[in-house]
Amino acid sequence: MDPPIDQPGYDIVGDIHGSAAALEHLLHQLGYRASDRSLRHKTRQAVFVGDLIDRGPDQIRVLSIVRDMIATGAAYAVMGNHEFNAMAYFTPHPSRPHEHLRQHTPKHIAQHNEFLKQIGNGSADHADVVAWFATLPLWLDLVDLRVVHACWDGSAMAGLASAVVSPDVLVAASTRGSDAYRWVEHLCKGPEVRLPDGFDFLDKDGNRRVEARFRWWESRPANFMYSCETPGDVDLPDLAIEAVPVMPYADALPVFFGHYWRTWPNIDATSHTACVDYSAVRGGPLVAYRWSGERTIDPSHFVAAHAASHVVGPYVAEPV
């Protein structure tokens, strides 16, 4: 059964990462049709949570769809860490000749190489897309709901003052140790905490980590065992985290975010927070949340679509 589409509202779409087929299937399932030079819905708007690029096979097609939808008023989008990194990778360092704000190390090249191959490294199209990335806000406050790529951090937003990344902010936020660096890290990549001595793990790309992502959306007291994002085989101690990077989200408005590579159909949501990233580029579905004015998250409003021709319908919560 198709999800309801007769109420006005927003469809918050998770990290796409160049999965154009999944995006087209999901938008069709949600009732978006070709009209006025883009895909659009009669009563609703899409909101993309960022990470449009890197990894997937059809990044140019994804950018074309999303840009056309935004240009015609059919959608909004926020900046993800991959868009921010693409800007920094492309931009020369103002005081270090022959370097860029994001250094062209083997690790960074590997992370970004699929996008560079598809767009044409250094091409006019490359410059045009990076300039468009700079127009994407770091967060959206749409009166009754909020959208950010990785973390809703009011202190970081106040520090930056503007949701738009200016050239000066891009430089400052690419300088490790600066306030702007920390603020953008929180919003685009999520806050992290240093693990206790003797604890580390390998991330999904095989890099050894001594810091872990902090589950800022949890309202319970910060604790290494329950508040840190690590692979399932990593056991962390049941100890309080003294240096909490951000306060847990406690506002009454719902906030939607991506970034965290959840596994469908294990919904990660609280009453006022919801992750919409379910690993679309690594075998999972592309997921959207259909928001129609509710003040608390309703698990039945999640909709998922795989890149294959069939569509996974609305999420149905399993009995407890």
C-alpha positions as CSV (number, residue, x, y, z in Angstrom):
1,M,0.0,0.0,0.0
2,D,1.3,3.4,-0.9
3,P,2.0,5.9,1.9
4,P,-0.6,8.7,2.3
5,I,0.2,11.7,0.1
6,D,-2.9,13.9,0.4
7,Q,-1.7,16.1,3.3
8,P,0.6,19.1,2.9
9,G,4.0,18.8,4.5
10,Y,7.6,17.8,4.0
11,D,9.3,14.6,2.9
12,I,12.8,14.5,4.6
13,V,15.1,12.3,2.4
14,G,18.2,10.6,3.8
15,D,21.8,10.5,2.5
16,I,21.7,9.6,-1.3
17,H,25.5,9.3,-2.1
18,G,24.9,9.2,-5.8
19,S,22.2,6.5,-5.8
20,A,20.0,8.1,-8.5
21,A,17.9,5.0,-9.1
22,A,16.9,4.8,-5.4
23,L,16.2,8.5,-5.4
24,E,13.9,8.3,-8.4
25,H,12.0,5.3,-7.1
26,L,11.6,6.9,-3.7
27,L,10.3,10.2,-5.1
28,H,7.9,8.3,-7.4
29,Q,6.6,6.3,-4.4
30,L,6.1,9.5,-2.5
31,G,4.0,11.0,-5.3
32,Y,6.5,13.3,-7.0
33,R,6.0,13.6,-10.8
34,A,7.7,15.4,-13.6
35,S,6.3,19.0,-13.8
36,D,7.7,22.5,-14.3
37,R,11.2,21.3,-15.3
38,S,11.6,19.1,-12.2
39,L,10.0,16.4,-10.0
40,R,7.4,17.9,-7.7
41,H,4.5,17.0,-5.5
42,K,1.1,18.8,-5.6
43,T,1.1,19.6,-1.9
44,R,4.4,18.6,-0.4
45,Q,8.1,19.5,-0.6
46,A,11.2,17.3,-0.3
47,V,14.0,18.2,2.1
48,F,17.4,16.5,1.4
49,V,19.6,16.1,4.5
50,G,22.9,16.3,2.5
51,D,25.6,13.9,1.3
52,L,24.3,13.9,-2.2
53,I,27.7,12.8,-3.6
54,D,30.6,10.4,-3.2
55,R,30.6,6.6,-3.5
56,G,27.5,6.0,-5.7
57,P,27.4,5.4,-9.5
58,D,25.1,8.2,-10.6
59,Q,26.2,11.3,-8.7
60,I,25.7,13.7,-11.6
61,R,22.1,12.5,-12.1
62,V,21.4,13.0,-8.4
63,L,22.8,16.5,-8.5
64,S,20.6,17.3,-11.6
65,I,17.4,16.0,-9.9
66,V,18.1,17.8,-6.6
67,R,19.2,21.1,-8.2
68,D,16.2,21.2,-10.5
69,M,13.8,20.5,-7.6
70,I,15.3,23.3,-5.4
71,A,15.4,25.8,-8.3
72,T,11.7,25.2,-9.0
73,G,10.7,25.4,-5.3
74,A,9.9,21.7,-5.0
75,A,12.6,21.0,-2.5
76,Y,15.1,22.2,0.1
77,A,18.5,20.8,1.0
78,V,21.1,21.2,3.8
79,M,24.9,20.7,3.4
80,G,26.4,17.4,4.3
81,N,30.0,16.7,5.3
82,H,30.7,15.4,1.8
83,E,29.6,18.7,0.2
84,F,31.6,20.6,2.7
85,N,34.6,18.4,2.1
86,A,34.2,18.9,-1.7
87,M,34.3,22.6,-1.3
88,A,37.4,22.5,0.9
89,Y,39.1,19.9,-1.5
90,F,38.5,22.2,-4.5
91,T,39.5,25.5,-2.8
92,P,43.2,26.6,-2.8
93,H,44.7,27.4,0.6
94,P,45.0,31.2,0.8
95,S,48.4,31.1,2.5
96,R,50.0,27.8,1.4
97,P,50.8,27.7,-2.3
98,H,50.0,24.5,-4.2
99,E,47.8,23.3,-1.3
100,H,44.1,23.2,-0.8
101,L,41.9,23.7,2.3
102,R,41.4,19.9,2.4
103,Q,44.7,18.4,1.6
104,H,45.0,16.0,-1.3
105,T,46.2,13.1,0.8
106,P,45.8,9.5,-0.4
107,K,43.0,9.1,2.2
108,H,41.1,12.2,1.0
109,I,41.6,11.3,-2.7
110,A,40.2,7.8,-2.1
111,Q,37.2,9.3,-0.3
112,H,36.4,11.7,-3.1
113,N,37.7,10.0,-6.2
114,E,34.4,8.6,-7.5
115,F,32.9,12.1,-7.5
116,L,36.0,13.5,-9.3
117,K,35.9,10.9,-12.0
118,Q,32.2,11.5,-12.6
119,I,32.3,15.3,-12.6
120,G,35.7,15.7,-14.2
121,N,38.3,16.9,-11.8
122,G,39.0,20.6,-12.3
123,S,36.4,21.0,-15.1
124,A,33.9,23.8,-15.5
125,D,31.2,21.5,-14.3
126,H,33.3,20.8,-11.2
127,A,33.6,24.5,-10.4
128,D,29.9,25.0,-11.0
129,V,28.8,22.3,-8.7
130,V,31.2,23.4,-5.9
131,A,29.8,26.9,-6.2
132,W,26.3,25.5,-5.9
133,F,27.3,23.5,-2.8
134,A,28.2,26.9,-1.2
135,T,24.6,28.0,-1.5
136,L,23.3,25.1,0.7
137,P,22.7,26.0,4.3
138,L,24.2,24.0,7.2
139,W,20.8,23.8,8.8
140,L,17.1,24.6,8.2
141,D,14.6,25.8,10.8
142,L,11.3,25.4,9.1
143,V,9.1,26.9,11.8
144,D,7.7,23.6,13.0
145,L,10.5,21.2,12.3
146,R,14.3,21.3,12.0
147,V,16.8,19.6,9.6
148,V,20.5,19.3,9.8
149,H,23.0,16.8,8.4
150,A,24.6,15.4,11.6
151,C,23.8,17.3,14.8
152,W,21.4,20.1,15.9
153,D,23.8,22.2,18.0
154,G,22.4,25.6,19.0
155,S,25.7,26.8,20.3
156,A,27.5,26.0,17.0
157,M,24.7,27.8,15.1
158,A,25.0,30.9,17.3
159,G,28.8,30.9,16.9
160,L,28.6,30.8,13.1
161,A,25.7,33.3,13.1
162,S,24.7,32.3,9.5
163,A,23.7,28.9,8.1
164,V,25.5,29.8,4.8
165,V,29.2,28.9,4.6
166,S,31.0,32.1,3.4
167,P,34.5,31.9,1.9
168,D,36.0,33.2,5.2
169,V,34.0,30.6,7.2
170,L,35.2,27.9,4.8
171,V,38.8,28.8,5.5
172,A,38.3,29.1,9.2
173,A,36.3,25.8,9.4
174,S,39.1,24.0,7.5
175,T,41.6,25.1,10.2
176,R,41.9,22.4,12.8
177,G,41.6,23.8,16.3
178,S,39.5,26.9,15.4
179,D,36.1,27.5,16.8
180,A,34.6,27.4,13.3
181,Y,36.2,24.0,12.7
182,R,34.5,22.6,15.8
183,W,31.2,24.2,15.0
184,V,31.0,22.9,11.4
185,E,32.3,19.5,12.6
186,H,29.4,19.2,15.0
187,L,26.8,20.3,12.5
188,C,28.1,18.3,9.5
189,K,30.0,15.4,11.0
190,G,28.6,15.1,14.5
191,P,30.3,15.6,17.9
192,E,32.8,13.1,19.1
193,V,34.3,12.0,22.4
194,R,37.7,10.6,23.1
195,L,37.5,7.0,24.3
196,P,39.1,6.0,27.6
197,D,42.8,5.0,27.4
198,G,43.3,1.5,25.9
199,F,40.1,1.6,23.8
200,D,40.0,2.0,20.0
201,F,38.3,0.5,16.9
202,L,38.4,0.4,13.1
203,D,35.8,2.5,11.4
204,K,33.9,1.3,8.2
205,D,36.8,2.5,6.0
206,G,39.4,0.6,8.1
207,N,40.9,3.6,9.9
208,R,41.8,3.2,13.5
209,R,39.9,5.5,15.8
210,V,40.3,6.6,19.4
211,E,37.3,9.0,19.3
212,A,33.7,7.9,18.8
213,R,30.6,9.7,17.6
214,F,28.4,10.9,20.4
215,R,24.7,10.1,20.4
216,W,23.6,13.7,21.0
217,W,19.9,12.8,20.4
218,E,19.7,10.7,23.5
219,S,18.2,12.3,26.6
220,R,19.7,10.0,29.1
221,P,23.0,10.8,31.0
222,A,26.1,10.6,28.8
223,N,27.8,7.2,29.2
224,F,30.6,5.6,27.1
225,M,28.6,2.3,26.8
226,Y,25.4,3.8,25.6
227,S,26.3,7.2,24.1
228,C,29.1,6.2,21.7
229,E,28.8,5.1,18.1
230,T,31.2,2.1,17.6
231,P,31.1,-1.2,15.7
232,G,29.0,-3.9,17.4
233,D,32.1,-5.9,18.5
234,V,33.5,-3.0,20.5
235,D,32.7,-3.1,24.2
236,L,33.0,0.2,26.0
237,P,33.0,0.7,29.8
238,D,29.9,1.7,31.7
239,L,31.4,5.0,32.7
240,A,30.1,8.5,32.6
241,I,31.4,10.9,30.0
242,E,32.7,13.9,31.8
243,A,33.5,16.1,28.8
244,V,30.2,16.1,27.0
245,P,30.6,17.8,23.6
246,V,27.0,19.0,23.3
247,M,24.0,18.9,25.5
248,P,21.4,16.2,24.6
249,Y,18.6,17.5,22.4
250,A,15.7,18.5,24.6
251,D,13.6,21.0,22.5
252,A,10.0,20.4,21.6
253,L,10.4,20.7,17.9
254,P,11.2,17.6,15.9
255,V,14.6,17.5,14.3
256,F,15.6,15.2,11.3
257,F,19.2,14.3,10.4
258,G,21.2,11.8,8.3
259,H,24.9,10.8,8.5
260,Y,24.8,7.8,10.8
261,W,24.4,4.8,8.5
262,R,21.5,3.0,10.3
263,T,20.3,-0.4,9.2
264,W,16.8,-0.8,7.9
265,P,14.3,-1.6,9.4
266,N,15.8,-0.8,12.8
267,I,14.5,2.7,13.2
268,D,16.6,5.1,15.2
269,A,14.3,7.7,16.5
270,T,13.1,9.3,19.8
271,S,9.9,11.3,20.4
272,H,11.5,14.4,18.8
273,T,14.5,13.2,16.8
274,A,14.8,10.9,13.7
275,C,17.7,9.6,11.6
276,V,16.8,9.1,7.9
277,D,20.2,7.6,6.7
278,Y,19.8,3.9,6.2
279,S,22.9,3.2,4.1
280,A,21.4,3.6,0.6
281,V,24.7,3.2,-1.2
282,R,25.7,0.1,0.7
283,G,22.8,-2.2,0.1
284,G,20.2,-0.4,2.3
285,P,17.2,1.5,1.1
286,L,16.9,5.2,0.6
287,V,14.6,6.4,3.3
288,A,12.3,9.4,3.8
289,Y,10.2,10.6,6.7
290,R,6.7,12.0,5.7
291,W,6.1,14.9,8.1
292,S,2.6,16.4,8.1
293,G,2.6,18.7,11.1
294,E,3.0,16.2,13.9
295,R,5.0,17.3,17.0
296,T,6.3,13.9,17.8
297,I,8.0,11.3,15.6
298,D,5.6,8.6,14.2
299,P,7.5,5.4,13.1
300,S,4.7,4.6,10.6
301,H,5.8,7.8,8.6
302,F,9.1,6.3,7.5
303,V,9.1,5.1,3.8
304,A,12.0,3.2,2.1
305,A,12.9,2.4,-1.5
306,H,15.7,0.3,-2.8
307,A,17.5,1.1,-6.1
308,A,15.9,-2.1,-7.6
309,S,12.5,-1.7,-9.3
310,H,10.5,-2.9,-6.3
311,V,9.7,-0.5,-3.4
312,V,9.7,-1.2,0.3
313,G,6.5,0.4,1.6
314,P,5.8,2.3,4.8
315,Y,7.6,1.1,7.8
316,V,5.4,-1.1,10.1
317,A,6.6,-1.3,13.7
318,E,7.0,-4.8,15.0
319,P,5.1,-5.7,18.2
320,V,7.2,-5.1,21.4
